[in-house]
Amino acid sequence: MDLDQMLISGKYWKIKLNRYETKARIGAYQHERLHPQRLRLNVSVYVEKGAAPVSELSEVFNYDRVIEAIEAVVQEGHIDLQETLLERTAKRLLKYPEVAAVQIGSEKPDAYSKAESIGVEAFFSKDKERIKTE
């Protein structure tokens, strides 16, 4: 069983964006440089919980920031690798002081005719100690 140690710790909220679809100029091959491709992303953002109970919108991380980070990277121009897209998006999200870590994955659903998609996943953290298990 794959346990999410950060969530189990009780110290973080896990905000999830599932199967967000956008178009991006992505790919290392010449034919991929010509036209934007469909791209699907899954993003989990681990946000530190405060000491007080949450009761106001102003007390939580704005979910729109996740989509804004993705779209900002996509709008920067052509990206050769999915790995680069993930790194740049995670870096933008980790700039927020309350964000401790980002788990992010991307899929290119039209890359291979005999597969649903091809994708990459990664985990980025401000503090590597946060992902250790007891």
N, C-alpha and C positions, 0 to 999 in steps of 0.2 A: 504494500500500500504506500502511495506517495503522499506523505503528510507535509502540509505547508507549515513549517516551523515558525515562521514569522507571525502567521495568523494565530496559531496555537498559543504563542507567547502571551496573547492578550494585549499587546502594546501597540498594535497597529490596526487601522482600517485597511481593508483591501478593496480598492475601487477597480471594477472590471469593465472594460469596454470589449464587447464580443463581436467578432466578425464585422468590424467596420470596413466598409468598402469604399475605395477611392480609385482614381486613375493616376498613374505615375509614369514618368519617363524613367524606366529602370531596366537594366540589363547590360551585360558586358559585350554582347554580340551586336554586330552592325545592324541586323534587321530589327533588333529591339530598340535601337536608338531612334528609329523613324517615327514610331507611333506610341502614344501612351498605352500602358497595359492596365488591366484590372489588377488591383492589389487588395488583399484582405488582411486586416490586422486584428490581433487580439492583444490587449494591453491590460496588465494589472499593475496598479500603482499602490504602494504601501505607504500610508500616511500615518504619522505618529498620532496616537490618541492623546488628548489633553487630560488633565486631572478631573475636570468638571464634566458632568453629563452634558451631552449635546442636545440643544433644543432650538437652535436658531440656524438658519441657512448661512449666516455670516460666520458660523463656527466650524464649518466643514470645508474641505477642499472642493473647489469649483470643478465639476466634472468636464465642463467645456474645455478646460485647459489641456486635457488629453487629446481631444480632436484638434485643437489649435496647434499643438506641438507636431502632430502628424502632418497636417496640412502645410505648416510652415516649412518643414523639411522637403515635402513633395514640391512645393512652389519654388524652392531654391534652384531647380533645374535638374538635368539628367544625373542619375545615380547609377553607377555600374553594378553595385552589389546590394542584395537585401541586407547583408550584414552591416553595411554602411548606413543604410536607412534606419536600422534598429539602433545603432550606436548614437546617431545624431538625434533621434527622437528621444531616447532615454536621457541623453545629456541635457536636453531642454527641460525635461520633467524634473530631473535631479537638481536643477537650479533653484527650485522652490524649497525653502528651508524645512517645511514640514514633510517633504517627500524623502523617505529613507531608502527606498529601493523601487526598481521597475522590472517587471517581467514582461517581455514583449516578443511577439512572433509575427511573422508576415508570411503570406502565401501568394503565389502567382497561380491563379486557377486556370489560366489559358496557356501555360508554358508547354505542357505535354498532353497530347491527345489521348493517351492511354492512362492518364492519372487524373485524379480529382484536382490535385494541386501539387506544387513543390514549395517547400517553405523552410524557414529558419527560425529558431527561438533562442532567446538569450536572457540572462538575468544580470542586472546592473545594480550596484549598491554603493552608497556613500561610505559605508563602513562594512568591510568584509566580515567582521566579527558577528554581525547581525544574522548571518546565515548559518552559523555553526549550530550543531545540535548538542544538546546536553548529554 
